[in-house]
Amino acid sequence: MSLRFAGRVAIVTGAASGIGAAIAERLAADGADVVVADLQAGPASAVATALAGRHGVRTLGIGCDVGDEAQVSACVAATMTTFGRLDIIVNNAGLMTFKTLAQWTADDWLAVLRVDLLGADFFTQQAFLHMGEAGGVIINIASVHAVETSANMAPYAAAKAAMVSLTRSTAIEGRDRNIRANAVLPGAIDTPMLWRNPNLRSGVETLDRRDVGQPEDVAAAVAFLASDDAKFITGTTLAVDGGRLAKL
Ligand SMILES: NC(=O)c1ccc[n+]([C@@H]2O[C@H](COP(=O)([O-])OP(=O)(O)OC[C@H]3O[C@@H](n4cnc5c(N)ncnc54)[C@H](O)[C@@H]3O)[C@@H](O)[C@H]2O)c1
């Protein structure tokens, strides 16, 4: 039986760590050639090399700041030069910072929006420029903070909500191009980002054991949305949160 992503090429951003690394692993295990794009070039290359060794697919590790339009174009150009096609983009790289509403500066806001929103938009534009006639899939890793949030993280919550809106716009404009776009809303996932969260340390946000999922839980949802099993699913959101959003 052939693997479901055999012959397809995926870019995963922020893939040197946490959820992005698990998504890259899952897509490679299912046969995709994978571009591991991350701010940290060294770890991106190391993850790419390890994936190729474990799964026998072709990989490329690239240093790329998703908030820098020229670096995003260069990343996609390198993908096209190396693999000659682009089928799946997972906009996973994210930045989360914490201040009160009285403390945020315009530069703080712009720094978060640049990575969490514009980064996804830059890659979306590249998808429309480079995905072929068969189209492709874009998956935006937003957050439960797109729909409910906590104190001290207004730019992050606003960027993730806007990312869901970008997903809808992409789905609408993508219909004629066979480009599907969906957003995944992870809840609390066991990664370095979760445990750096000062709201957890201060008690502003509380979690119980059942609220914490694994990066592989998000990767499984991404693999489904990227697959042909989801061919009629576009413009929507999928929460991967163990039911956290459902409770009062
Ligand atoms: N961990 C959670 O609980 C959780 C919950 C909801 C949403 N998310 C989202 O999931 C995504 C991944 O988070 P994670 O928990 O795996 O974080 P992480 O800190 O473990 O990994 C993030 C990766 O993104 C990279 N990165 C950061 N800024 C970048 C940039 N400008 N360009 C390219 N790469 C960049 C980092 O180098 C790192 O490798 C983020 O978008 C985050 O907002 C995480």
The ligand as a MOL file (V3000), in Angstrom:
LIG
                    3D

  0  0  0     0  0            999 V3000
M  V30 BEGIN CTAB
M  V30 COUNTS 44 48 0 0 0
M  V30 BEGIN ATOM
M  V30 1 N 2.1800 24.4800 23.0190 0
M  V30 2 C 0.9360 24.8870 23.1590 0
M  V30 3 O 0.3010 24.6870 24.2040 0
M  V30 4 C 0.2470 25.5930 22.0190 0
M  V30 5 C -1.1460 25.8350 22.1480 0
M  V30 6 C -1.8190 26.4860 21.1250 0
M  V30 7 C -1.1300 26.8790 19.9810 0
M  V30 8 N 0.2100 26.6390 19.8860 0 CHG=1
M  V30 9 C 0.8600 27.0970 18.6570 0
M  V30 10 O 1.5840 26.0310 18.0920 0
M  V30 11 C 2.6960 26.5440 17.3720 0
M  V30 12 C 3.9670 25.7990 17.7970 0
M  V30 13 O 4.1560 26.0050 19.1830 0
M  V30 14 P 5.0770 25.0550 20.0920 0
M  V30 15 O 4.3750 24.9070 21.3770 0
M  V30 16 O 5.4870 23.8550 19.3240 0 CHG=-1
M  V30 17 O 6.3180 26.0440 20.3300 0
M  V30 18 P 7.9030 25.7650 20.4540 0
M  V30 19 O 8.4230 26.9710 21.1490 0
M  V30 20 O 8.1680 24.4100 21.0220 0
M  V30 21 O 8.3690 25.7520 18.9370 0
M  V30 22 C 8.2100 26.8820 18.1230 0
M  V30 23 C 9.2180 26.8110 16.9950 0
M  V30 24 O 8.9620 27.9470 16.1440 0
M  V30 25 C 10.1930 28.5510 15.8340 0
M  V30 26 N 9.9930 29.9710 15.5260 0
M  V30 27 C 9.7170 30.9710 16.3970 0
M  V30 28 N 9.6330 32.1360 15.7320 0
M  V30 29 C 9.8520 31.8590 14.4390 0
M  V30 30 C 9.9300 32.6590 13.2540 0
M  V30 31 N 9.7750 33.9950 13.3000 0
M  V30 32 N 10.1930 32.0380 12.0740 0
M  V30 33 C 10.3800 30.6970 12.0210 0
M  V30 34 N 10.3540 29.9110 13.1080 0
M  V30 35 C 10.0850 30.4820 14.3010 0
M  V30 36 C 11.0700 28.3410 17.0540 0
M  V30 37 O 12.4600 28.4420 16.7120 0
M  V30 38 C 10.6670 26.9280 17.4750 0
M  V30 39 O 11.4740 25.9400 16.8390 0
M  V30 40 C 2.7320 28.0460 17.6470 0
M  V30 41 O 2.1390 28.7360 16.5680 0
M  V30 42 C 1.8730 28.1910 18.8890 0
M  V30 43 O 1.2840 29.4560 18.9630 0
M  V30 44 C 0.9080 26.0170 20.8680 0
M  V30 END ATOM
M  V30 BEGIN BOND
M  V30 1 1 1 2
M  V30 2 2 2 3
M  V30 3 1 2 4
M  V30 4 1 4 5
M  V30 5 2 4 44
M  V30 6 2 5 6
M  V30 7 1 6 7
M  V30 8 2 7 8
M  V30 9 1 8 9
M  V30 10 1 8 44
M  V30 11 1 9 10
M  V30 12 1 9 42
M  V30 13 1 10 11
M  V30 14 1 11 12
M  V30 15 1 11 40
M  V30 16 1 12 13
M  V30 17 1 13 14
M  V30 18 2 14 15
M  V30 19 1 14 16
M  V30 20 1 14 17
M  V30 21 1 17 18
M  V30 22 2 18 19
M  V30 23 1 18 20
M  V30 24 1 18 21
M  V30 25 1 21 22
M  V30 26 1 22 23
M  V30 27 1 23 24
M  V30 28 1 23 38
M  V30 29 1 24 25
M  V30 30 1 25 26
M  V30 31 1 25 36
M  V30 32 1 26 27
M  V30 33 1 26 35
M  V30 34 2 27 28
M  V30 35 1 28 29
M  V30 36 1 29 30
M  V30 37 2 29 35
M  V30 38 1 30 31
M  V30 39 2 30 32
M  V30 40 1 32 33
M  V30 41 2 33 34
M  V30 42 1 34 35
M  V30 43 1 36 37
M  V30 44 1 36 38
M  V30 45 1 38 39
M  V30 46 1 40 41
M  V30 47 1 40 42
M  V30 48 1 42 43
M  V30 END BOND
M  V30 END CTAB
M  END
